[in-house]
Amino acid sequence: MKLIVKALAVTLALLSPALSFAQSASGPLTRAQVQNEQARLEQVGYYRPSKQNYPDDIQSAEAKLATLTTVTKATDPAVSAQNSR
């Protein structure tokens, strides 16, 4: 019984660093992707962050952008057709 517990502890200790460094499948963002996202956020009213309201401002702009994207996908047949490819 003690051997199983020790083996499990060693296995978890060896696996935890590998799992903690998991990255997304898409990889790092390119400069163009970041600039595109910034432009889209500015279109929904986000400009420059103030230190006092930064988290609220960016979260609000991201929520507006997500809503706009969802509505566009649902109402625009061209976007729906393009995304289904």
C-alpha positions, 0 to 999 in steps of 0.5 A: 500500500505504501509503495502505491502511494509513493509511486503515485506521489512520484508520478504526480510530481513528475507530471505536474511541471509538464502540465503547468506549461501547457500552451494553447494549440494556436500558439503565440499571437502575431503582431498583426493579430494583436493590432487587429484585436486592438482595432476591433476593441476601439470600434466598440468604444475602447481607446486608452486604458486609464489605470483606475478603470482598466479592468472594467473598461477592457472587460466591457469592450470585450463583452461588447465585441463578443456580443457584436461578433455573435450577432454578426455570425447569427444574422449575416449569411456570408459570415455563417457560410464562411465559418462553415468551411 
